[in-house]
């Protein structure tokens, strides 16, 4: 398996203390990667993961963190820019400060991390995987700024793949509905989650572990000719509602 070829590598997963980021970090560790995660607090991390506190919206804090990892490990091979998210906020009411923070977290933070990691990744022929969302490619009322930031992340990933290639590969995942520890808060109760699943081609929500396996593949030698790619991990996507509207209007 390609994952076996990752033994001895060093990775950073931002927002890796819980949810999808935690699954990515643990899967990388299982593949033999020395994995660092960052966030505000470590939570209940296993001893196999190394935690560094960092606000990824702060470029200086990011640079210090990356340099610390490189000093400890002699370099850095992989970056997974996973940290992100947004609460619901009506565009007409969102404050400038709120919007700035959402853009900082979901677009500028991945740039800051990638820039700080650049010399280390270049030295080792490393790779970056950015985590985006279906919100980047479809209307997302209630999270408009988040959607715009994630759309920007797609553009950033495409451009960095060219600017930093061939030494560094850069790819981005477009995630759909994924189960995490906050699934109920995000998607509602089990009945609502089941309804969402029925509208997806795969018939269910995705699992964080499934996202993690895709990340491991993209970081592995098996993906050596994949860069600048936007890989949709959304179970086939949602059934267009107009089909049911047309049918009902018969």
WOJOQUI-V52429 format. One record per run of one state. SS is the DSSP state (H for helix, E for strand, - for the rest). FROM is the first residue (numbers start at 0). TO is the last residue. If there is no record, write none. Layout:
BEGIN
ss-><SS	SS>
from-><FROM	FROM>
to-><TO	TO>
END
This chain:
BEGIN
ss-><-	H	-	E	-	H	-	E	-	E	-	H	-	E	-	H	-	E	H	-	H	-	E	-	E	-	H	-	H	-	E	-	E	H	-	H	-	E	-	E	-	H	->
from-><0	1	6	9	14	18	30	33	39	49	53	58	73	77	81	95	124	126	133	136	143	164	168	175	177	179	182	187	189	198	199	200	205	207	219	220	223	229	233	237	238	241	249>
to-><0	5	8	13	17	29	32	38	48	52	57	72	76	80	94	123	125	132	135	142	163	167	174	176	178	181	186	188	197	198	199	204	206	218	219	222	228	232	236	237	240	248	249>
END
